[in-house]
Amino acid sequence: MPAYKDAKKNTWYAKFRYKDWMDDTKWVTKRGFSTKREALQWERDFLAQKSGSTEMIFRDFVDVYLKDRTPRLKESTTAMKENVIETKLVPYFGKLPLRDITSKEVIQWQNEMLRYRDPESHRPYSKTYLKTVHNQLSAIFNHAVRFYGLRENPARVAGNMGSERCHEMKYWIREEYQKFSEAVMDDPVAYYCFEVLYWCGIREGELLALTPEDINLESKTLSISKTFQRIKGRDLITDPKTPKSNRKVSMPDFLCEELEDYMKSCYGLENTDRLFPVTKSFLYRAMERGCRSSGVKRIRVHDLRHSHVSLLIDMGFSALAIADRMGHECIDITYRYAHLFPNVQAQMADKLNGLREVADDA
């Protein structure tokens, strides 16, 4: 593994050959190293990465991991992974050989994450975020264990940090939404966006991907088959969140009339144009303004989806029917939303009492 001196530039370079995955011989040249040692180290790291050896440093294995995983992931998921890896993992583990990272290093890293405080708000990372970051580290090591011969996953041995989101679910009852909608009527785009979100319960990305051809006024349905995302400054239309998200959502008559009026007011609107050519940031700002003007409690835009579910529960629809309308993969919706209407438990008890009284009378 020799390295060579570039006398003209007074630098070093590595030049060597290796066999790729198809057993073809390739030559590699890398210039610009200030020392011979740096050139030789780069060659060792390169060959370790190409061979899939756990001798490679964490930074190089991240490249292998992303190359293996990216073709199987949505672009938005890849962007999220890359952000977490580059900002929270590589700065700490980047230069360490993969096989030398132990649970001790992971625990030290966890402590750094737990001690962090935002420079302005002095707040720590949320428990949900800590769990997300740790899960990403563990996923990288799991990939190394399954496919590249790493003996064990040190992140699993160290144990997780953080926890799943378990905060109180916020939602609006119908009267609260009515006050809010009246406060945003002066902005037609915002008003109709929130009408669709509240009365149909679709996701923000699904709303922003809607086109006129997705709206069937005769059958009174919305066809959900795509989602809108802004990734690294680019507007993208991608597949929806899950296969079950592909669905048709029935609309009430008044909403059909409102959308028909809205589409007529959009000059030059084509069938394939986005019905609401705005971003999630627009919705967040409009939500903030509407809450201030109406005086209703502040909730997130996504909480309109919770509000729709709570409305359907109150109307007596089954968990299975609601899950189908919302595009959920399973009916665990029952466990997530049942607490929104505690009076249902009392109603159940009353009905059970009634059954017992009938049996006693018989």
C-alpha positions in Angstrom: 0.0 0.0 0.0 2.4 2.7 -1.1 1.8 6.5 -1.2 3.5 8.9 -3.6 4.9 12.3 -3.3 3.8 15.0 -5.7 7.0 17.1 -5.8 5.5 20.0 -7.8 2.7 20.6 -5.3 4.6 19.2 -2.2 1.6 17.0 -1.4 1.0 13.2 -1.3 -1.4 11.0 -3.2 -2.7 7.5 -3.0 -2.9 5.3 -6.2 -3.9 1.7 -6.1 -6.2 -0.9 -7.6 -9.0 -3.1 -6.2 -11.6 -5.5 -7.5 -15.2 -4.3 -7.5 -18.3 -6.4 -6.7 -18.3 -7.7 -10.3 -14.6 -8.8 -9.9 -13.4 -6.1 -12.3 -10.1 -4.4 -11.5 -10.4 -0.7 -10.9 -7.7 2.0 -10.4 -8.2 4.7 -7.8 -6.2 7.9 -7.5 -6.7 10.5 -4.7 -4.5 13.6 -4.5 -4.0 16.5 -2.1 -2.9 14.9 1.1 -0.6 16.9 3.3 1.2 13.8 4.7 2.0 10.3 3.6 0.2 9.0 6.6 -3.1 10.7 5.6 -2.8 9.2 2.1 -2.3 5.7 3.4 -5.2 6.1 5.9 -7.5 7.2 3.1 -6.5 4.1 1.1 -7.2 1.8 4.1 -10.6 3.4 4.8 -11.5 3.2 1.1 -10.7 -0.5 0.8 -12.4 -1.3 4.1 -15.6 0.4 2.8 -15.5 -1.4 -0.5 -15.0 -4.8 1.2 -17.7 -4.1 3.7 -15.3 -4.6 6.5 -16.2 -3.4 10.0 -12.8 -1.9 10.2 -14.1 1.1 8.3 -14.9 4.2 10.3 -18.5 5.1 11.2 -18.6 8.0 8.7 -17.8 5.6 5.9 -20.2 3.0 7.0 -23.0 5.6 7.0 -22.3 6.1 3.3 -22.7 2.3 2.8 -25.9 2.2 4.9 -27.5 5.1 3.0 -26.5 3.6 -0.3 -28.1 0.3 0.7 -31.3 1.8 2.2 -32.1 4.8 0.0 -33.5 2.9 -3.0 -36.1 1.4 -0.6 -37.2 4.6 1.1 -39.3 7.6 0.3 -37.3 10.7 -0.4 -38.7 12.4 2.7 -37.7 9.5 4.9 -34.2 9.6 3.5 -33.9 13.4 4.0 -35.0 12.9 7.7 -32.4 10.1 8.2 -29.6 12.1 6.6 -30.4 15.1 8.8 -30.3 13.1 12.0 -27.2 11.2 11.0 -25.2 14.3 10.0 -26.2 16.5 12.9 -26.4 14.0 15.8 -24.4 10.9 15.0 -21.5 11.7 12.7 -20.1 14.5 14.9 -19.7 12.0 17.8 -19.0 8.6 16.2 -17.7 9.7 12.7 -14.0 8.9 13.1 -14.4 5.8 15.2 -13.9 2.4 13.6 -17.3 0.7 13.5 -16.1 -2.5 15.2 -14.5 -0.5 18.1 -17.7 1.4 19.1 -19.0 -0.2 22.3 -22.0 0.3 24.5 -19.8 2.5 26.7 -19.4 5.0 23.8 -23.1 4.9 23.1 -23.9 5.6 26.8 -21.5 8.6 26.8 -23.2 9.9 23.6 -26.7 9.4 25.2 -25.5 11.5 28.2 -24.4 14.3 25.8 -27.9 14.2 24.2 -29.6 14.3 27.6 -27.5 17.2 28.8 -28.2 19.3 25.7 -30.2 22.6 26.2 -31.3 24.9 23.5 -29.2 28.2 23.5 -32.3 30.4 23.4 -35.1 28.5 25.2 -32.8 26.4 27.4 -35.1 23.4 26.7 -33.8 19.9 26.4 -34.6 17.6 23.4 -38.0 16.1 23.7 -38.3 12.5 24.8 -39.8 11.6 21.4 -36.9 13.2 19.6 -34.3 11.4 21.8 -36.0 8.1 21.0 -36.0 8.9 17.3 -32.3 9.7 17.3 -31.4 6.6 19.2 -33.5 4.4 17.0 -31.6 5.8 14.0 -28.2 4.9 15.6 -29.5 1.4 16.4 -30.8 1.0 12.8 -27.3 1.6 11.5 -25.7 -0.9 13.8 -28.4 -3.4 13.1 -27.6 -3.1 9.4 -24.0 -3.7 10.1 -24.9 -6.8 12.2 -27.2 -8.3 9.6 -25.2 -7.7 6.4 -21.6 -6.8 7.3 -20.5 -9.1 10.1 -20.6 -6.7 13.1 -20.7 -8.9 16.2 -23.4 -7.1 18.1 -25.4 -3.8 18.2 -23.9 -1.6 20.9 -26.9 0.7 20.9 -29.2 -2.2 21.8 -26.8 -3.3 24.6 -26.8 0.3 26.0 -30.5 0.5 26.0 -32.8 3.2 24.6 -33.4 6.7 25.7 -36.4 8.9 25.4 -39.9 7.6 25.0 -42.8 7.5 22.6 -45.0 10.6 22.4 -47.6 10.3 25.1 -48.8 13.9 25.6 -52.4 14.8 25.8 -54.2 14.7 22.4 -55.7 18.1 21.6 -58.8 18.6 19.5 -61.6 21.0 18.9 -65.3 20.3 19.4 -67.5 21.5 16.6 -68.4 24.8 18.3 -64.7 25.6 18.6 -64.0 24.9 15.0 -67.0 27.0 14.0 -65.5 30.0 15.8 -62.2 29.4 14.2 -63.5 29.1 10.6 -65.4 32.3 10.9 -62.2 34.0 11.9 -60.4 32.9 8.8 -63.2 33.5 6.3 -61.4 36.7 5.0 -58.7 34.4 3.5 -60.6 32.1 1.0 -57.7 29.7 0.4 -57.1 29.2 4.2 -60.8 28.9 4.8 -61.4 26.2 2.2 -58.2 24.4 3.3 -59.4 24.1 6.9 -62.9 23.2 5.8 -61.5 20.1 4.0 -59.2 19.2 6.8 -61.9 19.4 9.5 -64.8 17.8 7.7 -62.8 15.1 5.8 -60.0 14.4 8.3 -57.3 14.0 5.6 -53.6 14.7 6.2 -52.0 18.1 5.4 -49.9 16.6 2.6 -52.9 14.9 1.1 -54.8 18.2 1.1 -52.0 20.1 -0.6 -51.6 17.4 -3.3 -55.3 17.6 -4.3 -56.2 18.5 -7.9 -59.6 19.2 -9.5 -59.6 15.7 -11.0 -59.4 14.2 -7.5 -62.8 15.8 -6.7 -65.9 14.1 -7.9 -68.9 16.4 -7.2 -71.4 13.8 -8.6 -70.3 11.0 -6.2 -69.3 13.6 -3.6 -65.9 12.0 -3.0 -62.3 13.0 -2.6 -59.7 10.6 -4.2 -56.6 10.4 -2.0 -53.7 8.9 -4.0 -50.7 11.2 -3.4 -49.2 13.6 -0.9 -47.3 16.9 -1.2 -43.9 17.5 0.4 -41.3 20.2 0.3 -37.9 18.7 0.5 -34.7 20.8 0.4 -36.5 23.6 -1.3 -38.2 21.4 -3.9 -42.0 20.8 -4.1 -42.7 17.1 -4.6 -45.8 15.0 -5.2 -45.1 11.5 -3.9 -47.1 8.3 -2.9 -49.2 8.7 0.2 -48.0 7.7 3.7 -49.1 4.0 3.5 -50.9 1.7 1.1 -54.1 2.1 3.1 -53.9 5.8 2.6 -55.1 5.3 -1.0 -58.8 5.8 -0.5 -62.0 7.7 -1.4 -63.4 10.0 1.3 -67.1 10.9 1.1 -67.9 14.6 1.5 -71.0 16.3 3.0 -73.2 18.2 0.6 -72.3 21.6 1.9 -68.6 20.9 1.4 -69.1 19.8 -2.2 -70.9 23.1 -2.8 -68.1 25.1 -1.2 -65.4 23.4 -3.2 -67.4 23.9 -6.4 -67.6 27.6 -5.7 -63.9 27.7 -4.9 -62.8 26.0 -8.1 -65.0 28.4 -10.1 -63.2 31.3 -8.5 -59.7 30.0 -9.5 -58.9 31.5 -12.8 -57.3 29.2 -15.3 -57.4 26.2 -13.0 -56.5 23.0 -14.9 -57.5 19.5 -13.9 -53.9 18.6 -12.9 -53.1 21.8 -11.1 -52.8 21.7 -7.3 -56.1 22.9 -5.9 -54.4 24.7 -3.0 -51.0 25.9 -4.3 -49.6 26.7 -0.8 -47.3 25.1 1.7 -47.6 23.7 5.2 -46.0 26.9 6.5 -48.9 28.8 5.1 -51.4 26.6 7.0 -49.4 26.9 10.2 -49.4 30.7 10.0 -53.1 30.8 9.1 -53.9 28.5 12.0 -52.0 30.8 14.4 -53.8 33.9 13.1 -57.2 32.2 13.3 -56.6 31.0 16.9 -55.7 34.5 18.0 -58.6 36.1 16.3 -61.2 33.6 17.5 -59.9 33.1 21.0 -60.1 29.3 20.8 -57.4 27.2 22.3 -54.3 26.7 20.1 -53.9 23.3 18.5 -51.7 22.1 15.6 -52.9 21.8 12.0 -52.6 18.0 12.3 -54.9 18.1 15.3 -57.8 18.9 13.0 -57.5 15.3 12.0 -57.9 14.3 15.6 -60.9 16.7 15.8 -62.5 14.9 12.9 -62.0 11.5 14.5 -63.5 12.8 17.8 -66.5 14.1 15.9 -67.0 10.7 14.2 -66.7 8.9 17.6 -69.2 11.2 19.1 -71.6 10.4 16.2 -71.4 6.7 17.1 -69.3 5.4 14.2 -67.3 2.2 14.7 -63.5 2.1 15.0 -63.3 0.0 11.8 -65.4 2.5 9.8 -63.3 5.4 11.1 -60.0 3.7 10.4 -61.1 3.1 6.8 -62.1 6.7 6.3 -58.8 8.0 7.9 -56.5 5.6 6.0 -55.2 4.0 9.1 -53.4 0.7 8.7 -55.2 -0.9 11.6 -58.0 -0.1 14.1 -55.7 0.7 16.9 -57.5 4.0 16.5 -59.8 2.7 19.2 -57.0 2.8 21.8 -55.7 6.2 20.6 -58.9 8.1 20.6 -61.3 6.4 23.1 -60.3 8.7 25.9 -61.6 11.7 23.9 -65.1 11.0 25.1 -65.0 9.5 28.6 -68.8 9.7 28.9 -68.9 6.7 26.5 -67.7 4.6 29.4 -70.6 5.8 31.5 -73.0 5.0 28.6 -71.6 1.5 28.4 -72.2 0.9 32.1 -75.8 2.2 31.8 -76.5 -0.2 29.0 -74.9 -3.1 30.9 -77.1 -2.2 33.9 -80.1 -2.3 31.6 -79.2 -5.8 30.4 -78.8 -7.1 33.9 -82.2 -5.6 35.0 -83.9 -7.2 32.1 -82.3 -10.6 33.0 -83.4 -10.2 36.7 -87.0 -9.3 35.7 -87.1 -12.5 33.6 
